[in-house]
Amino acid sequence: MLLKRRVSYYHPCMMSFGIASHWSLSATQPACRGSALDDGAMIESDSVDDQTSEKIPVEADFLYAYSTAPGYYSWRNTSNGSWFIQSLCEMLMHYKRELELMQIMTRVNRRVALHFESSTNQPESSCKKQIPCIVSMLTKDFYFPQ
């Protein structure tokens, strides 16, 4: 992150970076990504022994798995299906009993990135690669039941 003296632009979210008001950011975006405020949501424990409730962010405990990074083509084989789904199914079957979900998704990323390459009749779309994009807002490790 580059810092410049003398503010020509100041955004309130800059304080999220811990930057005093006499500094400005150069070639970066503010820490905020919008103006919405999160009221949270109450959840109750599903444990028989522990009847508690707590407030969590409304976007907590979601995981989004995109087959490719934003702006890129998602490849598929006409016989076997998409590279991402092939890899996801293979990694889930192989690791579901031993690894945490984010560890499995990292292996999915690696498999798609290294195992696959496009092969087409058009030179401009041949020998191309792909990387999935995993966005996690999980607040705990996630293991599949035994």
Salt bridges, closest charged atoms under 4 A:
GLU90 OE1 - ARG111 NH2 2.95
